[in-house]
Amino acid sequence: MDDILRAIEKEQLKEREPFNPGDIVRIHERITEGTKERIQMFEGIVLKRAGGGTQEMITVRKISSGIGVEKTYPVHSPKVERIEVVKEGDVRQARPYFMRRLRRIR
């Protein structure tokens, strides 16, 4: 049974550019509004990666109009068009939550 599940899960995995917590990424997300579909970008710093396989999730934070906004995305979701690395970060922690306390990220 595990072999069948692994085979199905392997088909669902998408090739993504490698990135780590602390990197600034731009996520292109497919948004459906009624019958129309568009691509919306969300650019911010990766706070954490969690899970593995098709259940892998990332949390991205950005500052918008002085307010911190965090979104959690499934990495291998069909709604996520692509993830591009804008700038590689230089953090020594796996989950740099201290970034939440900083005013400016860049």
N, C-alpha and C positions, 0 to 999 in steps of 0.2 A: 504494500500500500504506500509506503514511504517513497518508493521508487517512482510510482505514478505521480504523486504530488510534486516531487522534485523535478520531474520532466515537464510538467505543466508550468511550474513556477519558472523554470529556466527559459521557457518560451516568452514569458511576460517581461523578463528583464531587458532594460534598454541600455545601450552604450552611452555613458555620460562622461563628460570631461572630469578628470579627478580634481577634487577640491577638499579642503580641510576646514575645521572650525577656525575662525579668525579671518578667513578669506572674504573678500567682498565679491558677491556674485550678483548676476542679473538673471532673474527667472522669467522666462516667457511663458505665460499661462494663457490657455485657451478659455475664453469666457463666452458663454452662450446666453444671449438675451432674447427670449422669444424664438424667432426663426433666424436671427442674425448671430453671427459668430465673429469674434475679434480676438486679437492677441493683446494682452496687457502685461506690462513689465513691472517687476518689483525688484528693486536693487537695494541690497543691504548686506550686513555682515552675518556670516553663519555663526550661530551660537552653539548649536549642537547637531550631531548626527546620532540617530538612535535606531535600533533594530537592524535587521539584515534581510537580504533577499528582496522579495517584493514588498515586504512591510517596512522597508527602510524609510525613515522620515528625517527631515531637516527643519530646523527652526531658524528663520532669518529675521533680523531686526533692522529697522531703519528709523531715522528721525524725520518726521513729516510735520512741518509747521511748528516745530518745537515740542512735539509730542512723540514719544516712542511708540512704534507700531511693530508688533511681532506677528509673523505668520508661520504656520507649520505646513509643510508640503510633503506629500509622498514623492519620493525621488523617481519612482518608476511609473507614475500615474500617466495615463494617456492624455490628461488635461494639461500636463506640463510639457510644453513644446520642446524647450531646451533650457539648459542651465549653462551659462557662460561665466567664466572667472574673469572679473574686471581687474582685481588686484590681489596678489597673494599676501596673506597676513603673516605676522611674525609673533605668534603667541605660543606659550609653553604649556598651556593647559588644554585638556581635551574639551572642556566646556567653559569657555571664557565668559562666565556670567558677570564678571566685574565690568564688562563693557556696558551693561545696563546703567551703571552709575556715572559713566562718562557723558559729558555734554555733547561733544562733537566726535563723530566716529572717524572722520578722515583727517 
